[in-house]
Amino acid sequence: MMLKRSLIYALLALFALYFALPLAFMLLNSLKSSAELRDGAFLAWPRAPELSAWRAAWDALGGSFVNSLLLAVPVVTLSSLLAALNGFILCKFRFRGSELVFIGLLVALFLPIKVYLLPLAISLAKLGLGKSLGVLIAIHVIYSLPLALFFRNHYLGFPDELLRAARIDGAGFWALFLRIVLPLSKPVFVVVVILQFTTIWNEYLFGLVFTEADGRPITAALAQLGATGEGGVRDYNVEMAAALLAALPTLAVYLLAGKHFTRGLVAGAVKG
């Protein structure tokens, strides 16, 4: 048993090393000057570590970083709350056609967002809705409605007696949801927040189509960073710093909330 556990830990350490090494090399090279990189010192320790590449990356992507925050925070908040509310209704307040709604959400969950790109572009153009961050927020909130299935499966395990007792004490629908159901939904809520934040922060295609150049999220701006050095020469140290800058928020979210992820994923999947 001890040998088996040691082998598992060794294998996990190898996997961690495999994924961490590229990040380590990117970090080291982002601390080098362009001249040092052009000398072929890709694998060497920086001769004189400097932050000029990080400053250049922030100058190029700082506005897009803020745009991504302005996109991710409202989308994650609204979509998570709506998913919890809809999951509660589908689970505990059955109505005629609720099974059809459930099937529709299940089908929509497996449809890639790219399927909606052309119809949305045509519809928004006919409605006269221009390219803006607000339009992109609305698109992602609506597309995220199938996340209600995570909460629905979790709420199937809620004892009906608890809700009936609360109703007898005078609790209405919103009191049930806000004071009882939502506080007990933390594990699934964490999963949805992590999944949503990762998805929205990495938004590229819709951010490219439905926003203007000054309103693009960071991934769309990162792809267009291109040649940043003098004479059109690519500054790879700047590009590596920019890539790390774009990855920092999602990395921080996983580090801060990752321990709840597996627990919440199981809580939202074992019922139903």
Protein Blocks (a to p, Z undefined) as FASTA:
>chain_A
ZZmmmmmmmmmmmmmmmmmmmmmmmmmmmmpcfklmmnopambccfbgcfklmmmmmmmm
mmmmmmmmmmmmmmmmmmmmmmmmmmmmmmmmccehklmmmmmmmmmmmpcfklmmmmmm
mmmmmnopacdfklmmmmmmmmmmmmmmmmmmmmmmpcfklmmmmmmnopafklmmmmmm
mmmmmmmmmmmmmmmmmmmmmpmklmmmmpcfklccfklmmmmnmpabghhiacfklmmm
mmmmmmmmmmmmmmmmmmmmmmmmmmmmmgZZ
